[in-house]
């Protein structure tokens, strides 16, 4: 018997990265919920805690658990969670094949609700790098305008440059507070945690400059060998073409070895949803919330 899983949970530390990544890499998951860096940077905001239970990753936010990942049998841990939970067990970030797995292993146990606001947008890296075809005509025009009218450079992000990007983030959030995912202070805290430990988290990033001044940056980490996850992307929206340029240059120069890039969810924000759809996703990663029926 696995004793008191809830009391094994604790806030993630940088030293957890290796074993958590090992648990995730073999899970076949493509969602942003299964990146250590994403968990680490947002942990204080969502009260996210983790535990290593018999070699399996167990994670829980303020409101729900995620499906255990790793080399062991997730059903054993779920059985214990169902026994130990005083409230109906709630699981989030359940994709289609996990929903099928839960229905087969725990028939009649869970009620499933599609979680559209938290579904991830996956794009072909090659498509973002080349912007070919009629559907990307507008994006190409914006990039062409940017290239012709600015003395610009693109560079790979380093830890030193990441600290410079933090200053840009403060300006961006101040001017775009309505677009902040959960609120200006919370988003800045999450970005600060990510950029302050850029190297330790194994992040990859890119920076766009005009006359040496940062006008856009982006960064993230691999989910697995073929999917990269973009955690942060910020640009000066007053500069025409800054957003499509950082997206294009990052795909061309920094993540070309991956097949897909996960650009995460839209949080139900209309403007963000339209922006993500305008890049023509290859796939919208369906997610469900599974709630125990009692």
Legacy VTK file of the C-alpha trace (Angstrom):
# vtk DataFile Version 3.0
C-alpha trace
ASCII
DATASET POLYDATA
POINTS 294 float
0.000 0.000 0.000
1.179 3.534 -0.836
0.837 5.606 2.282
-0.697 9.089 2.313
0.195 10.411 -1.133
-1.080 13.903 -0.342
1.494 14.339 2.419
4.299 13.356 0.031
3.545 16.357 -2.185
5.848 19.381 -2.059
6.769 22.441 -4.117
9.036 21.525 -7.096
12.720 22.373 -6.826
15.315 22.755 -9.580
16.942 19.536 -8.387
13.770 17.653 -9.389
14.269 18.369 -13.086
16.112 15.177 -14.091
13.730 12.639 -12.582
10.629 14.570 -13.637
11.892 14.834 -17.223
12.628 11.106 -17.233
9.065 10.401 -16.115
7.599 12.675 -18.807
9.790 11.758 -21.776
8.496 8.217 -22.011
4.853 9.078 -21.395
3.974 10.016 -24.981
2.357 13.244 -23.806
2.400 16.391 -25.938
0.731 18.835 -23.546
2.378 21.813 -21.882
1.220 20.436 -18.542
4.035 17.884 -18.792
7.083 20.129 -18.993
9.160 20.560 -15.860
9.973 24.189 -16.661
6.300 25.059 -17.059
5.453 23.390 -13.753
8.364 25.100 -11.999
7.643 28.616 -13.250
3.902 28.509 -12.490
4.039 26.443 -9.274
3.524 29.362 -6.825
0.615 30.733 -8.883
-1.285 27.446 -9.121
-0.013 26.042 -5.810
1.433 23.165 -7.818
3.105 20.361 -5.879
4.809 17.153 -6.946
5.878 13.816 -5.499
7.953 10.828 -6.572
5.762 7.860 -5.664
7.456 4.542 -6.381
9.283 6.117 -9.319
6.142 7.716 -10.732
5.502 11.448 -11.074
2.445 12.655 -9.181
1.408 16.285 -9.563
-1.407 18.324 -8.076
-2.460 21.933 -8.475
-4.761 23.784 -6.117
-7.799 22.110 -7.637
-6.796 18.839 -9.299
-4.260 16.090 -9.939
-2.713 15.200 -13.280
-2.495 11.606 -14.435
0.634 9.992 -12.917
3.536 9.527 -15.357
6.610 7.334 -15.410
7.793 3.757 -15.753
5.318 2.261 -13.285
1.595 1.522 -13.363
-0.451 4.707 -13.075
-3.569 2.710 -12.203
-2.022 1.571 -8.910
-1.452 5.156 -7.812
-4.900 6.226 -9.006
-6.499 3.445 -7.002
-4.756 4.762 -3.904
-5.748 8.353 -4.644
-9.374 7.250 -5.001
-9.166 5.490 -1.627
-7.313 8.267 0.178
-9.197 11.301 -1.146
-11.877 12.624 1.184
-13.393 14.609 -1.696
-14.272 13.355 -5.202
-10.989 12.972 -7.098
-10.480 15.499 -9.891
-7.981 15.008 -12.726
-7.053 17.723 -15.241
-5.162 17.832 -18.569
-6.586 14.485 -19.679
-6.124 13.995 -23.433
-8.099 11.628 -25.666
-6.014 8.488 -25.244
-5.829 9.032 -21.475
-9.606 9.439 -21.372
-9.936 6.104 -23.173
-7.441 4.525 -20.765
-9.372 5.798 -17.731
-12.675 4.551 -19.141
-11.169 1.096 -19.695
-9.311 0.813 -16.379
-11.887 2.593 -14.192
-15.257 2.071 -15.916
-18.042 4.253 -14.534
-15.669 6.008 -12.097
-15.213 9.386 -13.793
-17.345 12.028 -15.467
-15.518 13.810 -18.314
-15.890 17.465 -19.338
-13.999 18.973 -22.272
-11.737 21.836 -21.143
-11.599 23.990 -24.296
-9.964 27.023 -22.651
-6.917 24.955 -21.684
-6.443 22.997 -24.900
-2.999 23.428 -26.453
-2.316 24.656 -29.987
0.224 22.528 -31.875
1.833 23.797 -35.091
4.240 22.320 -37.615
7.631 23.964 -37.051
8.327 23.886 -40.792
5.115 25.821 -41.493
6.026 28.594 -39.040
9.568 28.766 -40.384
8.585 29.076 -44.053
5.148 30.772 -43.898
4.347 29.242 -47.289
1.011 29.347 -49.038
-1.970 31.635 -49.251
-3.022 31.196 -45.630
0.221 32.800 -44.417
0.097 35.695 -46.871
-0.625 38.263 -44.145
2.135 36.960 -41.872
4.651 37.129 -44.742
3.648 40.717 -45.472
4.203 41.751 -41.865
7.615 40.054 -41.829
8.622 41.709 -45.110
7.653 45.122 -43.786
9.670 44.526 -40.611
12.753 43.404 -42.557
12.671 46.318 -44.988
12.075 49.043 -42.421
14.299 48.064 -39.499
17.950 47.422 -38.724
17.211 44.123 -37.023
19.046 41.086 -35.674
18.024 37.727 -34.235
20.118 35.915 -31.625
19.938 32.874 -29.415
19.018 33.642 -25.823
21.621 33.096 -23.100
21.350 33.485 -19.329
22.726 37.028 -19.546
20.304 37.969 -22.304
17.478 36.356 -20.322
18.062 38.875 -17.556
17.769 41.661 -20.140
14.532 40.098 -21.373
13.113 40.351 -17.874
13.351 44.131 -18.072
11.486 44.004 -21.386
8.831 41.796 -19.727
8.149 44.425 -17.068
7.499 47.001 -19.785
5.343 44.574 -21.790
3.119 43.585 -18.856
2.695 47.207 -17.844
1.456 48.081 -21.327
-0.542 44.885 -21.911
-1.980 44.082 -18.490
-5.304 42.950 -19.955
-3.527 40.228 -21.925
-1.652 38.834 -18.911
-2.781 35.272 -18.321
-3.806 35.627 -14.694
-2.769 39.143 -13.774
0.299 41.285 -14.213
2.020 40.437 -10.932
1.455 36.693 -11.253
2.662 36.538 -14.842
5.765 38.565 -14.028
6.541 36.276 -11.092
6.277 33.221 -13.344
8.456 34.791 -16.049
10.999 35.843 -13.417
11.282 32.250 -12.168
11.767 31.017 -15.718
14.330 33.581 -16.862
16.300 33.655 -13.616
17.000 29.935 -14.072
17.128 29.845 -17.867
20.223 27.628 -18.053
19.303 25.375 -15.130
15.900 24.686 -16.682
17.480 23.780 -20.013
15.472 26.421 -21.848
15.990 27.467 -25.458
15.135 31.011 -26.496
15.478 33.664 -29.143
15.683 37.458 -29.091
14.764 39.990 -31.763
16.445 43.420 -31.693
16.158 46.699 -33.582
19.301 48.816 -33.410
20.450 46.649 -30.506
17.272 47.101 -28.427
15.071 44.104 -27.606
11.671 44.289 -29.280
10.653 40.633 -28.888
11.760 37.393 -27.285
10.528 33.856 -26.786
11.643 30.770 -24.872
10.623 27.276 -23.852
11.773 23.656 -23.658
11.281 20.274 -25.347
8.339 18.127 -24.275
9.893 15.137 -26.040
12.110 14.411 -29.044
9.637 15.797 -31.589
7.562 18.447 -29.737
8.901 21.743 -28.406
6.865 23.849 -25.992
6.919 27.659 -26.098
6.297 28.974 -22.588
6.830 32.699 -23.098
6.553 34.963 -26.123
6.541 38.751 -25.810
6.868 41.465 -28.449
6.306 45.176 -28.838
2.938 45.158 -30.616
3.408 48.783 -31.701
6.159 47.608 -34.068
4.607 46.071 -37.155
5.829 42.557 -37.729
7.548 42.049 -34.374
5.312 39.142 -33.344
5.394 37.176 -36.613
9.140 37.813 -36.933
10.025 36.345 -33.542
7.813 33.340 -34.272
9.338 32.798 -37.725
12.959 33.336 -36.686
12.646 31.099 -33.640
11.202 28.302 -35.782
13.911 28.762 -38.435
16.944 29.120 -36.224
16.311 27.586 -32.818
13.796 24.714 -32.978
14.100 23.469 -36.566
14.974 19.953 -35.342
11.469 19.485 -33.886
8.388 18.470 -35.862
5.792 20.305 -33.781
5.748 23.325 -31.495
3.171 23.573 -28.722
2.235 27.234 -28.259
-0.017 26.434 -25.306
-3.592 27.389 -24.463
-5.654 30.541 -24.974
-7.209 30.593 -21.468
-10.544 31.460 -23.059
-9.294 34.967 -23.941
-10.979 35.941 -27.238
-8.103 38.015 -28.621
-5.553 35.338 -27.768
-7.741 32.629 -29.294
-8.054 34.519 -32.571
-4.299 35.178 -32.620
-3.491 31.484 -32.122
-6.016 30.385 -34.751
-4.506 32.861 -37.236
-1.333 30.747 -37.231
-3.342 27.724 -38.489
-2.613 25.020 -35.920
-1.883 21.511 -37.097
-3.775 20.200 -34.090
-5.790 21.445 -31.158
-4.869 19.124 -28.308
-8.188 18.175 -26.744
-8.174 18.081 -22.946
-10.719 16.894 -20.417
-11.361 17.285 -16.725
-12.206 13.937 -15.139
-14.270 14.086 -11.945
-14.914 11.075 -9.769
-18.567 10.107 -9.553
-19.633 9.529 -5.951
LINES 1 295
294 0 1 2 3 4 5 6 7 8 9 10 11 12 13 14 15 16 17 18 19 20 21 22 23 24 25 26 27 28 29 30 31 32 33 34 35 36 37 38 39 40 41 42 43 44 45 46 47 48 49 50 51 52 53 54 55 56 57 58 59 60 61 62 63 64 65 66 67 68 69 70 71 72 73 74 75 76 77 78 79 80 81 82 83 84 85 86 87 88 89 90 91 92 93 94 95 96 97 98 99 100 101 102 103 104 105 106 107 108 109 110 111 112 113 114 115 116 117 118 119 120 121 122 123 124 125 126 127 128 129 130 131 132 133 134 135 136 137 138 139 140 141 142 143 144 145 146 147 148 149 150 151 152 153 154 155 156 157 158 159 160 161 162 163 164 165 166 167 168 169 170 171 172 173 174 175 176 177 178 179 180 181 182 183 184 185 186 187 188 189 190 191 192 193 194 195 196 197 198 199 200 201 202 203 204 205 206 207 208 209 210 211 212 213 214 215 216 217 218 219 220 221 222 223 224 225 226 227 228 229 230 231 232 233 234 235 236 237 238 239 240 241 242 243 244 245 246 247 248 249 250 251 252 253 254 255 256 257 258 259 260 261 262 263 264 265 266 267 268 269 270 271 272 273 274 275 276 277 278 279 280 281 282 283 284 285 286 287 288 289 290 291 292 293
